[in-house]
Amino acid sequence: MSVATLTWPDWLPKVLFFRRRCPRCKSVQFKPGELRPYDGLLALFFLRPVRCKFCWRRFYWITLKGAE
């Protein structure tokens, strides 16, 4: 099995670690994402939801602020 065939499972949140750039469309413009029921739990791990302004893909950023 090659590494190229491995994909991120849909049920796991996609986290942008160091690069604040959308891996799909390469945009650097994001807006706060809508809150979902499990976002309060993820805020304990310093993850905040954001959404790309161009392709609308949802990600999490590691931040010192929790979900609002």
Stockholm file with secondary structure:
# STOCKHOLM 1.0

chainA/1-68         MSVATLTWPDWLPKVLFFRRRCPRCKSVQFKPGELRPYDGLLALFFLRPVRCKFCWRRFYWITLKGAE
#=GR chainA/1-68 SS CCGGGCCCCTTSCCEECSCCSCTTTCCCCEEECCCCTTHHHHHTTTEEEEEETTTCCEEEEECSSCCC
#=GC SS_cons        CCGGGCCCCTTSCCEECSCCSCTTTCCCCEEECCCCTTHHHHHTTTEEEEEETTTCCEEEEECSSCCC
//
